[in-house]
Amino acid sequence: MTTLHTLKNTHREEKTPKRRGRGQGSKLGKTCGRGEKGQGARSGAKRRWGNEGGNFPLYRKLPCRGFSNARFRVAYDVINLGQIDEVYKDGEVVNLETLTERGFVSGRTDGIKLLGNGELKKKVSIEVDALSDTAREKLAKAKIPVKLIAE
């Protein structure tokens, strides 16, 4: 059983900091490891990452390469068949407005994608922007109408 008096410190020992400016015998006396003159020798000196002191920084010299499609991706909000079955009643319409009212969508969205997780036993009409293959198969078996909204 672990009790307070049996606990041990399992972390590494803290390194003692270098004592700078403590005489010439310490190897870090006089200039304290800062060199002679210049920005780094001054008190409160901070250097920005990539700053080369008057030279054009390397990261600005190199060409920008590559391409990312992330700016153009379509970020759908997803909903599963099982979630529709829990929240909706027979004869209702599942679309962006009703999903927003029920709290499934908040804020900006590129559309709704329907996924095939769960079972849908209620006869609802669905208006979505995209749907998965499993959802398409399950809806076809259940003979539930789906309208894909063209952008």
DSSP file with accessible surface (Angstrom, degrees, kcal/mol):
  #  RESIDUE AA STRUCTURE BP1 BP2  ACC     N-H-->O    O-->H-N    N-H-->O    O-->H-N    TCO  KAPPA ALPHA  PHI   PSI    X-CA   Y-CA   Z-CA
    1    1 A M              0   0  211      0, 0.0     2,-0.5     0, 0.0     0, 0.0   0.000 360.0 360.0 360.0 138.3    0.0    0.0    0.0
    2    2 A T        +     0   0  109      3,-0.0     2,-0.3     2,-0.0     3,-0.0  -0.733 360.0 172.3 -88.2 125.7    1.3    3.5   -0.9
    3    3 A T    >>  -     0   0   46     -2,-0.5     3,-1.3     1,-0.1     4,-0.6  -0.837  46.1-100.7-124.9 169.6    1.4    5.9    2.0
    4    4 A L  G >4 S+     0   0  155     -2,-0.3     3,-0.9     1,-0.3    -1,-0.1   0.868 118.9  52.9 -60.8 -37.2    2.8    9.4    2.2
    5    5 A H  G 34 S+     0   0  163      1,-0.2    -1,-0.3    -3,-0.0    -3,-0.0   0.654 107.0  53.4 -78.6  -9.1    6.0    8.3    4.0
    6    6 A T  G <4 S+     0   0   67     -3,-1.3    -1,-0.2     2,-0.1    -2,-0.2   0.501  81.9 113.2 -99.5  -3.2    6.8    5.7    1.3
    7    7 A L    <<  -     0   0  106     -3,-0.9     2,-0.3    -4,-0.6    -3,-0.0  -0.411  48.1-163.9 -70.2 142.9    6.6    8.1   -1.7
    8    8 A K        -     0   0  181     -2,-0.1     2,-0.7     0, 0.0    -2,-0.1  -0.942  26.9-110.9-125.3 151.4    9.8    8.8   -3.6
    9    9 A N        +     0   0  133     -2,-0.3    -2,-0.0     1,-0.2     0, 0.0  -0.703  33.6 178.9 -80.9 113.3   10.6   11.6   -6.1
   10   10 A T        +     0   0  128     -2,-0.7    -1,-0.2     2,-0.1     2,-0.1   0.451  45.6 104.0 -97.4  -1.6   10.9    9.8   -9.4
   11   11 A H  S    S-     0   0  150      1,-0.1     3,-0.1     3,-0.0    -2,-0.0  -0.409  82.7 -91.3 -77.5 158.8   11.7   12.8  -11.5
   12   12 A R        -     0   0  238      1,-0.1    -1,-0.1    -2,-0.1     2,-0.1  -0.330  49.7 -95.3 -65.2 152.2   15.1   13.7  -12.7
   13   13 A E        -     0   0  190      1,-0.1     2,-0.2    -3,-0.1    -1,-0.1  -0.384  44.1-106.6 -66.0 143.5   17.3   15.9  -10.5
   14   14 A E        -     0   0  180     -3,-0.1     2,-0.3     1,-0.1    -1,-0.1  -0.515  32.9-119.3 -72.5 137.4   17.1   19.5  -11.5
   15   15 A K        -     0   0  199     -2,-0.2    -1,-0.1     1,-0.1     3,-0.0  -0.583  25.8-120.1 -74.7 134.4   20.3   20.7  -13.2
   16   16 A T        -     0   0  125     -2,-0.3     3,-0.1     1,-0.1    -1,-0.1  -0.608  34.8-113.3 -73.8 134.7   22.0   23.5  -11.2
   17   17 A P        -     0   0  111      0, 0.0     2,-0.2     0, 0.0    -1,-0.1  -0.309  33.3 -96.5 -70.0 152.2   22.2   26.6  -13.4
   18   18 A K        -     0   0  150      1,-0.1     2,-1.1    -3,-0.0    -3,-0.0  -0.493  34.0-130.5 -66.1 133.3   25.6   27.9  -14.6
   19   19 A R        -     0   0  171     -2,-0.2     3,-0.4    -3,-0.1     2,-0.3  -0.756  31.5-166.5 -90.5 101.7   26.8   30.6  -12.3
   20   20 A R        +     0   0  120     -2,-1.1     9,-0.2     1,-0.2    10,-0.1  -0.636  60.2  22.7 -91.5 148.7   27.8   33.4  -14.7
   21   21 A G  S    S+     0   0   30      7,-3.4     8,-0.2    -2,-0.3    -1,-0.2   0.878  76.5 129.5  71.6  38.0   29.8   36.4  -13.8
   22   22 A R  S    S-     0   0  145      1,-0.4     7,-0.2    -3,-0.4     3,-0.2  -0.307  75.8 -67.6-118.7  44.5   31.6   35.0  -10.7
   23   23 A G    >   -     0   0   41      5,-0.2     3,-1.1     1,-0.2     5,-0.5   0.000  58.6 -72.5  96.3 165.4   35.2   35.8  -11.5
   24   24 A Q  G >  S+     0   0  166      1,-0.3     3,-1.2     2,-0.2     5,-0.2   0.750 120.9  66.6 -72.2 -23.3   37.7   34.6  -14.1
   25   25 A G  G 3  S+     0   0   83      1,-0.2    -1,-0.3    -3,-0.2    -2,-0.1   0.709  91.8  63.2 -70.5 -16.9   38.3   31.2  -12.5
   26   26 A S  G <  S-     0   0   47     -3,-1.1    -1,-0.2    -4,-0.1    -2,-0.2   0.521 102.7-128.5 -85.0  -4.3   34.7   30.2  -13.4
   27   27 A K  S <  S+     0   0  195     -3,-1.2    -3,-0.1    -4,-0.2    -2,-0.1   0.423 100.3  71.7  69.2  -5.0   35.4   30.5  -17.2
   28   28 A L  S    S+     0   0   32     -5,-0.5    -7,-3.4    -9,-0.2    -6,-0.2  -0.119  70.8 119.2-128.6  36.2   32.3   32.7  -17.3
   29   29 A G    >   +     0   0   11     -8,-0.2     3,-1.5    -5,-0.2     2,-1.0  -0.250  65.8  17.4 -87.1-175.0   33.6   35.8  -15.6
   30   30 A K  T 3  S+     0   0  155      1,-0.3    -2,-0.0     2,-0.1    -6,-0.0  -0.292 137.2  23.6  54.4 -87.1   33.8   39.3  -17.1
   31   31 A T  T >  S-     0   0   49     -2,-1.0     3,-1.6     1,-0.0    -1,-0.3   0.552  96.5-136.0 -89.7  -3.4   31.5   39.1  -20.1
   32   32 A C  T <   -     0   0   37     -3,-1.5    -2,-0.1     1,-0.3    -3,-0.1   0.825  65.9 -55.7  59.4  33.4   29.5   36.2  -18.7
   33   33 A G  T 3  S+     0   0   52     -4,-0.4    -1,-0.3    -6,-0.1     3,-0.1   0.578 116.1 108.5  80.9   8.1   29.4   34.2  -21.9
   34   34 A R  S <  S-     0   0  130     -3,-1.6    -2,-0.1     1,-0.3     2,-0.1   0.451  74.6-132.0 -97.0  -2.5   27.9   37.0  -23.9
   35   35 A G        -     0   0   40      6,-0.1    -1,-0.3     5,-0.0     3,-0.1  -0.371  38.0 -59.1  81.7-164.8   30.9   37.8  -26.0
   36   36 A E  S    S-     0   0  133      1,-0.2     2,-0.0    -3,-0.1    -2,-0.0   0.652  94.5 -13.5 -87.5-111.6   32.2   41.4  -26.5
   37   37 A K  S    S+     0   0  182      3,-0.1    -1,-0.2     4,-0.0     3,-0.2  -0.214  84.7  76.9 -88.0 178.0   30.0   44.1  -28.0
   38   38 A G  S >> S-     0   0   32      1,-0.2     3,-0.9     2,-0.1     4,-0.6  -0.492  90.2 -55.2 115.4 177.1   26.8   43.9  -30.0
   39   39 A Q  G >4 S+     0   0  105      1,-0.3     3,-1.2     2,-0.2    -1,-0.2   0.901 128.5  54.3 -60.4 -42.0   23.1   43.3  -29.4
   40   40 A G  G 34 S+     0   0   20      1,-0.3    -1,-0.3    -3,-0.2     5,-0.2   0.717 102.4  58.5 -68.9 -18.9   23.5   40.1  -27.5
   41   41 A A  G <4 S+     0   0   26     -3,-0.9    -1,-0.3     2,-0.1    -2,-0.2   0.658  89.4  92.0 -83.0 -16.0   25.9   41.6  -25.0
   42   42 A R  S X< S-     0   0  144     -3,-1.2     3,-1.2    -4,-0.6     2,-0.1  -0.439  87.0-100.6 -80.0 155.4   23.3   44.2  -23.9
   43   43 A S  T 3  S+     0   0  115      1,-0.2    -1,-0.1    -2,-0.1    -2,-0.1  -0.453 106.8  20.1 -73.3 143.5   21.0   43.7  -21.0
   44   44 A G  T 3  S+     0   0   71      1,-0.2     2,-0.3    -2,-0.1    -1,-0.2   0.646  86.5 161.8  75.3  14.9   17.4   42.8  -22.0
   45   45 A A    <   +     0   0   39     -3,-1.2     2,-0.4    -5,-0.2    -1,-0.2  -0.511  11.9 176.5 -74.6 130.9   18.6   41.6  -25.4
   46   46 A K        -     0   0  181     -2,-0.3     2,-0.5     2,-0.0    -7,-0.0  -0.994  15.4-151.6-131.0 142.4   16.2   39.3  -27.2
   47   47 A R        -     0   0  175     -2,-0.4     2,-0.2    -7,-0.0     3,-0.1  -0.941  15.3-129.7-114.6 136.2   16.5   37.8  -30.7
   48   48 A R    >   -     0   0  213     -2,-0.5     3,-1.9     1,-0.1     2,-0.1  -0.497  38.2 -93.2 -75.5 152.0   13.7   36.9  -32.9
   49   49 A W  T 3  S+     0   0  217      1,-0.3    -1,-0.1    -2,-0.2     3,-0.1  -0.416 112.8  14.4 -64.5 131.8   13.7   33.5  -34.5
   50   50 A G  T 3  S+     0   0   24      1,-0.3     2,-0.3    -2,-0.1    -1,-0.3   0.379  88.9 141.7  85.9  -5.5   15.2   33.7  -37.9
   51   51 A N    <   -     0   0   77     -3,-1.9    -1,-0.3     1,-0.1     5,-0.1  -0.537  27.9-176.4 -73.2 131.9   16.7   37.1  -37.3
   52   52 A E    >   -     0   0   72      3,-0.5     3,-1.1    -2,-0.3    -1,-0.1   0.069  45.3-107.2-118.8  22.1   20.2   37.4  -38.9
   53   53 A G  T 3  S-     0   0   60      1,-0.3     3,-0.1     2,-0.1    -2,-0.1   0.938  91.6 -20.4  59.9  56.9   21.2   40.9  -37.8
   54   54 A G  T 3  S+     0   0   79      1,-0.4    -1,-0.3     0, 0.0     2,-0.1   0.006 112.7 108.2 103.1 -29.7   20.9   42.9  -41.0
   55   55 A N  S <  S-     0   0  104     -3,-1.1    -3,-0.5     1,-0.1    -1,-0.4  -0.465  85.0 -98.3 -75.0 156.2   21.1   40.0  -43.4
   56   56 A F        -     0   0  107     -2,-0.1     5,-0.1    -3,-0.1    -1,-0.1  -0.605  52.6-105.6 -71.9 124.8   18.1   39.0  -45.3
   57   57 A P    >>  -     0   0   16      0, 0.0     3,-1.2     0, 0.0     4,-0.9  -0.234  19.1-126.7 -59.9 145.6   16.7   36.0  -43.3
   58   58 A L  H >> S+     0   0   96      1,-0.3     4,-1.7    -8,-0.2     3,-1.1   0.883 107.4  58.8 -59.7 -41.7   17.2   32.6  -44.8
   59   59 A Y  H 34 S+     0   0  126      1,-0.3    -1,-0.3     2,-0.2    -3,-0.0   0.746 106.9  49.1 -66.2 -19.1   13.5   31.6  -44.6
   60   60 A R  H <4 S+     0   0  146     -3,-1.2    -1,-0.3     1,-0.1    -2,-0.2   0.639 107.5  55.1 -89.5 -16.9   12.7   34.6  -46.7
   61   61 A K  H << S+     0   0  116     -3,-1.1    -2,-0.2    -4,-0.9    -1,-0.1   0.775  92.3  84.5 -80.5 -30.6   15.3   33.7  -49.3
   62   62 A L  S  < S-     0   0  101     -4,-1.7     2,-0.1     1,-0.1     3,-0.0  -0.464  86.9-109.3 -77.1 146.4   14.0   30.2  -49.9
   63   63 A P        -     0   0   95      0, 0.0     2,-0.6     0, 0.0    -1,-0.1  -0.375  26.8-113.7 -73.4 150.2   11.2   29.7  -52.4
   64   64 A C        -     0   0  136     -4,-0.1     2,-0.3    -2,-0.1    -4,-0.0  -0.768  45.6-174.8 -80.2 120.3    7.7   28.8  -51.2
   65   65 A R        +     0   0  217     -2,-0.6     2,-0.0     2,-0.0    -3,-0.0  -0.858  30.4  27.2-120.5 155.3    7.1   25.4  -52.6
   66   66 A G        -     0   0   76     -2,-0.3     2,-0.3     1,-0.0    -2,-0.0  -0.149  63.5-110.4  91.9 172.9    4.2   23.0  -52.6
   67   67 A F        -     0   0  157     -2,-0.0     2,-0.4     0, 0.0    -1,-0.0  -0.997  15.7-158.3-147.3 139.9    0.5   23.3  -52.6
   68   68 A S    >   -     0   0   77     -2,-0.3     3,-0.5     1,-0.1     4,-0.1  -0.989  10.4-158.4-123.1 134.4   -2.2   22.5  -50.0
   69   69 A N  G >   +     0   0  107     -2,-0.4     3,-1.5     1,-0.2     4,-0.5   0.393  69.2 103.4 -86.2   2.3   -5.8   22.0  -50.9
   70   70 A A  G >  S+     0   0   62      1,-0.3     3,-0.9     2,-0.2    -1,-0.2   0.826  73.8  58.2 -59.4 -32.7   -6.9   22.8  -47.3
   71   71 A R  G <  S+     0   0  206     -3,-0.5    -1,-0.3     1,-0.2    -2,-0.1   0.772 111.8  41.2 -66.7 -25.2   -8.1   26.3  -48.3
   72   72 A F  G <  S+     0   0  115     -3,-1.5    -1,-0.2    -4,-0.1    -2,-0.2   0.350  85.5 122.8-106.6   4.8  -10.5   24.8  -50.8
   73   73 A R    <   -     0   0  170     -3,-0.9     2,-0.7    -4,-0.5    -3,-0.0  -0.324  62.2-124.3 -71.1 153.7  -11.9   21.8  -48.8
   74   74 A V        -     0   0   68      2,-0.0     2,-1.1    35,-0.0    -1,-0.1  -0.875  19.5-155.1 -99.5 115.4  -15.6   21.4  -48.2
   75   75 A A        -     0   0   34     -2,-0.7    35,-1.6    37,-0.0    36,-0.3  -0.765  16.3-170.1 -96.0  94.0  -16.2   21.1  -44.4
   76   76 A Y        -     0   0   76     -2,-1.1     2,-0.5    34,-0.2    36,-0.2  -0.553  21.9-130.1 -80.8 147.1  -19.5   19.2  -44.1
   77   77 A D  E     -a  112   0A  54     34,-2.8    36,-2.6    -2,-0.2     2,-0.3  -0.847  33.4-142.4 -87.8 134.7  -21.3   18.8  -40.8
   78   78 A V  E     +a  113   0A  84     -2,-0.5     2,-0.3    34,-0.2    36,-0.2  -0.728  22.5 179.8-107.1 150.4  -22.2   15.1  -40.4
   79   79 A I  E     -a  114   0A   3     34,-1.9    36,-2.9    -2,-0.3     2,-0.2  -0.992  19.2-135.3-143.0 144.0  -25.2   13.4  -39.0
   80   80 A N  E  >  -a  115   0A  37     -2,-0.3     4,-1.7    34,-0.2     3,-0.3  -0.648  22.1-118.2 -99.4 158.6  -25.9    9.7  -38.7
   81   81 A L  H  > S+     0   0    2     34,-1.3     4,-2.2    -2,-0.2    37,-0.2   0.882 114.9  57.1 -60.4 -38.9  -29.1    7.8  -39.5
   82   82 A G  H  > S+     0   0   18     35,-2.5     4,-1.6     1,-0.2    -1,-0.2   0.869 104.3  51.6 -61.9 -36.5  -29.4    6.7  -35.9
   83   83 A Q  H  > S+     0   0   64     34,-0.3     4,-1.8    -3,-0.3     5,-0.2   0.894 108.9  50.5 -68.4 -37.9  -29.4   10.3  -34.7
   84   84 A I  H  X S+     0   0    1     -4,-1.7     4,-2.7     1,-0.2    -2,-0.2   0.918 107.8  53.7 -63.8 -41.9  -32.2   11.2  -37.2
   85   85 A D  H  < S+     0   0   34     -4,-2.2    -1,-0.2     1,-0.2    -2,-0.2   0.869 110.6  47.1 -62.4 -35.5  -34.2    8.2  -35.9
   86   86 A E  H  < S+     0   0  157     -4,-1.6    -1,-0.2    -5,-0.2    -2,-0.2   0.879 122.0  32.0 -71.9 -37.5  -33.9    9.5  -32.3
   87   87 A V  H  < S+     0   0   53     -4,-1.8     2,-0.2    -5,-0.1    -2,-0.2   0.823 106.9  67.0 -97.1 -33.3  -34.8   13.1  -32.9
   88   88 A Y     <  -     0   0    1     -4,-2.7     2,-0.2    -5,-0.2     3,-0.1  -0.550  62.8-143.9 -97.5 157.8  -37.3   13.2  -35.8
   89   89 A K    >   -     0   0  149     -2,-0.2     3,-1.6     1,-0.1    -2,-0.0  -0.649  43.1 -70.3-108.4 168.8  -40.9   12.0  -36.1
   90   90 A D  T 3  S+     0   0  110      1,-0.2    34,-0.2    -2,-0.2    -1,-0.1  -0.294 117.3  18.7 -59.2 138.0  -42.6   10.4  -39.1
   91   91 A G  T 3  S+     0   0   65     32,-3.5    -1,-0.2     1,-0.3    33,-0.2   0.350  92.1 129.2  86.9  -6.8  -43.3   12.8  -42.0
   92   92 A E    <   -     0   0   59     -3,-1.6    33,-2.1    31,-0.2     2,-0.5  -0.371  57.6-119.8 -80.9 162.4  -40.8   15.5  -40.9
   93   93 A V  E     -c  125   0B  52     31,-0.2     2,-0.7    -3,-0.1    33,-0.2  -0.887  14.8-149.8-104.3 130.3  -38.2   17.0  -43.3
   94   94 A V  E     +c  126   0B   0     31,-3.1    33,-3.2    -2,-0.5     2,-0.3  -0.887  43.7 127.3 -99.8 109.2  -34.5   16.6  -42.4
   95   95 A N  S  > S-     0   0   21     -2,-0.7     4,-2.3    31,-0.2     5,-0.2  -0.859  73.4 -79.3-148.0-175.7  -32.6   19.6  -43.8
   96   96 A L  H  > S+     0   0   56     -2,-0.3     4,-2.1    31,-0.2     5,-0.2   0.896 124.2  51.0 -60.1 -40.5  -30.2   22.3  -42.7
   97   97 A E  H  > S+     0   0  116      1,-0.2     4,-2.1     2,-0.2    -1,-0.2   0.937 113.1  43.2 -66.0 -46.5  -32.9   24.5  -41.1
   98   98 A T  H  > S+     0   0   25      1,-0.2     4,-1.6     2,-0.2    -1,-0.2   0.866 113.6  52.1 -70.3 -32.9  -34.4   21.7  -39.0
   99   99 A L  H  <>S+     0   0    1     -4,-2.3     5,-2.5     2,-0.2     6,-0.8   0.876 109.1  50.7 -69.1 -34.7  -31.0   20.4  -38.0
  100  100 A T  H ><5S+     0   0   70     -4,-2.1     3,-1.2    -5,-0.2    -2,-0.2   0.912 108.2  52.4 -67.7 -40.9  -30.0   23.9  -36.8
  101  101 A E  H 3<5S+     0   0  151     -4,-2.1    -1,-0.2     1,-0.3    -2,-0.2   0.874 109.8  49.2 -60.7 -37.0  -33.2   24.2  -34.7
  102  102 A R  T 3<5S-     0   0   83     -4,-1.6    -1,-0.3    -5,-0.1    -2,-0.2   0.407 119.5-109.6 -87.9   2.5  -32.4   20.9  -33.0
  103  103 A G  T < 5S+     0   0   61     -3,-1.2    -3,-0.2    -4,-0.2    -2,-0.1   0.627  85.3 117.5  86.9  13.4  -28.8   21.9  -32.3
  104  104 A F  S   <S+     0   0   68     -5,-2.5     2,-0.4     1,-0.2    -4,-0.2   0.773  78.0  40.1 -80.7 -26.6  -26.9   19.6  -34.6
  105  105 A V        +     0   0    8     -6,-0.8     2,-0.4    -9,-0.1    -2,-0.2  -0.980  64.4 170.7-125.6 132.0  -25.4   22.5  -36.6
  106  106 A S        -     0   0  109     -2,-0.4     2,-0.1     2,-0.1    -6,-0.0  -0.993  52.3  -5.1-140.0 135.6  -24.2   25.8  -35.2
  107  107 A G  S    S-     0   0   70     -2,-0.4     2,-0.1     2,-0.0     0, 0.0  -0.342 108.5  -8.5  84.3-163.8  -22.3   28.5  -37.0
  108  108 A R        +     0   0  204     -2,-0.1     2,-0.3     2,-0.0    -2,-0.1  -0.409  66.4 174.8 -72.7 140.2  -21.0   28.5  -40.6
  109  109 A T        -     0   0   32     -2,-0.1   -33,-0.1    -4,-0.1     3,-0.1  -0.987  37.0-144.5-144.4 152.1  -21.2   25.3  -42.5
  110  110 A D  S    S-     0   0   35    -35,-1.6     2,-0.3     1,-0.4   -34,-0.2   0.434  74.5 -69.9 -91.4  -3.2  -20.6   24.1  -46.1
  111  111 A G        -     0   0    4    -36,-0.3   -34,-2.8     2,-0.0     2,-0.4  -0.834  55.2 -68.6 142.2-176.7  -23.5   21.7  -45.9
  112  112 A I  E     -a   77   0A   4     -2,-0.3    18,-1.7   -36,-0.2    17,-1.6  -0.923  31.4-163.9-115.4 135.6  -24.7   18.5  -44.4
  113  113 A K  E     -ab  78 130A  72    -36,-2.6   -34,-1.9    -2,-0.4     2,-0.5  -0.976  13.7-143.6-118.1 132.7  -23.4   15.0  -45.0
  114  114 A L  E     -ab  79 131A   0     16,-2.3    18,-2.5    -2,-0.4     2,-0.3  -0.824  14.9-162.7 -98.3 126.3  -25.5   12.0  -44.0
  115  115 A L  E     -a   80   0A  51    -36,-2.9   -34,-1.3    -2,-0.5    15,-0.0  -0.762  22.6-125.2-107.8 156.7  -23.6    8.9  -42.7
  116  116 A G        +     0   0    8     -2,-0.3     2,-0.5   -36,-0.2   -36,-0.1   0.068  60.4 130.6 -93.8  26.8  -25.0    5.4  -42.5
  117  117 A N        +     0   0  114    -38,-0.1   -35,-2.5     2,-0.0   -34,-0.3  -0.675  66.5   3.7 -82.7 125.4  -24.3    4.7  -38.8
  118  118 A G  S    S-     0   0   28     -2,-0.5     2,-0.4   -37,-0.2   -37,-0.2  -0.388  92.4 -69.7  96.3-177.8  -27.4    3.3  -37.1
  119  119 A E        -     0   0  110    -38,-0.1     2,-0.6    -2,-0.1   -34,-0.2  -0.924  29.1-151.5-118.4 143.7  -30.8    2.4  -38.4
  120  120 A L        +     0   0   12     -2,-0.4   -38,-0.1     1,-0.1   -39,-0.0  -0.950  24.4 161.5-116.1 110.5  -33.6    4.7  -39.6
  121  121 A K        +     0   0  164     -2,-0.6     2,-0.3     2,-0.0    -1,-0.1   0.530  49.4  89.2-104.0 -10.8  -37.1    3.2  -39.1
  122  122 A K  S    S-     0   0   61    -34,-0.0     2,-1.2     1,-0.0   -33,-0.0  -0.658  79.7-120.6 -93.2 147.0  -39.1    6.4  -39.4
  123  123 A K        +     0   0  117     -2,-0.3   -32,-3.5    21,-0.0     2,-0.3  -0.712  52.9 149.8 -87.7  95.7  -40.4    7.7  -42.8
  124  124 A V        -     0   0    3     -2,-1.2     2,-0.4   -34,-0.2   -31,-0.2  -0.868  45.3-122.6-121.1 157.8  -38.8   11.1  -43.1
  125  125 A S  E     -c   93   0B  41    -33,-2.1   -31,-3.1    -2,-0.3     2,-0.4  -0.890  29.0-150.6-102.4 138.3  -37.8   13.1  -46.2
  126  126 A I  E     -cd  94 146B   2     19,-2.0    21,-3.1    -2,-0.4     2,-0.5  -0.906  18.9-177.5-118.2 132.9  -34.2   14.0  -46.4
  127  127 A E  E     + d   0 147B  56    -33,-3.2     2,-0.3    -2,-0.4   -31,-0.2  -0.941  27.5 148.7-127.0 104.2  -32.5   17.0  -48.0
  128  128 A V  E     - d   0 148B   1     19,-1.7    21,-2.5    -2,-0.5   -15,-0.1  -0.854  51.6-127.0-131.7 169.1  -28.7   17.0  -47.7
  129  129 A D  S    S-     0   0   32    -17,-1.6     2,-0.3    -2,-0.3   -16,-0.2   0.767  90.2  -0.5 -86.8 -31.2  -25.6   18.1  -49.6
  130  130 A A  E     -b  113   0A  19    -18,-1.7   -16,-2.3    18,-0.0     2,-0.3  -0.986  60.0-165.9-154.1 156.7  -23.9   14.7  -49.6
  131  131 A L  E     -b  114   0A  16     -2,-0.3   -16,-0.2   -18,-0.3     2,-0.1  -0.995  23.6-113.9-147.6 152.7  -24.3   11.2  -48.3
  132  132 A S     >  -     0   0   22    -18,-2.5     4,-2.2    -2,-0.3     5,-0.1  -0.313  31.6-110.2 -80.4 166.1  -22.2    8.1  -47.8
  133  133 A D  H  > S+     0   0  119      1,-0.2     4,-2.4     2,-0.2     5,-0.2   0.891 118.0  51.5 -64.6 -39.8  -22.6    4.8  -49.8
  134  134 A T  H  > S+     0   0   75      1,-0.2     4,-2.4     2,-0.2    -1,-0.2   0.907 110.3  49.1 -66.1 -38.1  -23.8    2.9  -46.7
  135  135 A A  H  > S+     0   0    0    -21,-0.2     4,-2.5     2,-0.2     5,-0.2   0.916 109.9  52.1 -65.9 -39.8  -26.4    5.6  -46.0
  136  136 A R  H  X S+     0   0  123     -4,-2.2     4,-2.0     1,-0.2    -2,-0.2   0.924 111.2  47.0 -61.9 -43.7  -27.5    5.5  -49.6
  137  137 A E  H  X S+     0   0  123     -4,-2.4     4,-2.2     2,-0.2    -1,-0.2   0.930 112.9  48.1 -64.0 -46.3  -28.0    1.7  -49.5
  138  138 A K  H  X S+     0   0   64     -4,-2.4     4,-2.1     1,-0.2    -2,-0.2   0.892 112.7  48.4 -64.4 -38.2  -29.9    1.8  -46.2
  139  139 A L  H  X>S+     0   0    5     -4,-2.5     5,-2.3     2,-0.2     4,-0.6   0.867 109.7  52.6 -70.9 -33.9  -32.2    4.5  -47.4
  140  140 A A  H ><5S+     0   0   73     -4,-2.0     3,-0.5    -5,-0.2    -2,-0.2   0.905 110.2  48.3 -67.0 -39.4  -32.8    2.6  -50.6
  141  141 A K  H 3<5S+     0   0  179     -4,-2.2    -2,-0.2     1,-0.2    -1,-0.2   0.909 115.2  44.2 -64.2 -42.2  -33.8   -0.5  -48.7
  142  142 A A  H 3<5S-     0   0   30     -4,-2.1    -1,-0.2    -5,-0.2    -2,-0.2   0.514 108.2-128.4 -81.6  -4.7  -36.1    1.5  -46.4
  143  143 A K  T <<5 +     0   0  176     -4,-0.6    -3,-0.2    -3,-0.5    -4,-0.1   0.918  50.9 157.9  56.4  48.7  -37.5    3.4  -49.5
  144  144 A I      < -     0   0   11     -5,-2.3    -1,-0.2    -6,-0.1     2,-0.2  -0.895  42.8-118.6-103.8 127.7  -36.9    6.8  -47.9
  145  145 A P        -     0   0   84      0, 0.0   -19,-2.0     0, 0.0     2,-0.4  -0.434  28.8-168.1 -71.5 137.7  -36.7    9.7  -50.4
  146  146 A V  E     -d  126   0B  51    -21,-0.2     2,-0.5    -2,-0.2   -19,-0.2  -0.991   6.8-163.6-126.6 131.1  -33.4   11.6  -50.5
  147  147 A K  E     -d  127   0B 129    -21,-3.1   -19,-1.7    -2,-0.4     2,-0.6  -0.961  10.9-149.4-115.1 119.4  -32.9   14.9  -52.2
  148  148 A L  E     -d  128   0B  84     -2,-0.5     2,-0.6   -21,-0.2   -19,-0.2  -0.783  15.7-136.0 -88.0 124.9  -29.3   16.0  -52.9
  149  149 A I        -     0   0   66    -21,-2.5     2,-0.3    -2,-0.6   -22,-0.0  -0.711  16.2-141.2 -83.9 117.6  -29.0   19.8  -52.9
  150  150 A A              0   0   96     -2,-0.6   -21,-0.0     1,-0.1    -1,-0.0  -0.623 360.0 360.0 -80.3 135.8  -26.8   20.9  -55.8
  151  151 A E              0   0  168     -2,-0.3    -1,-0.1   -22,-0.1   -22,-0.0  -0.574 360.0 360.0 -86.4 360.0  -24.5   23.8  -54.9
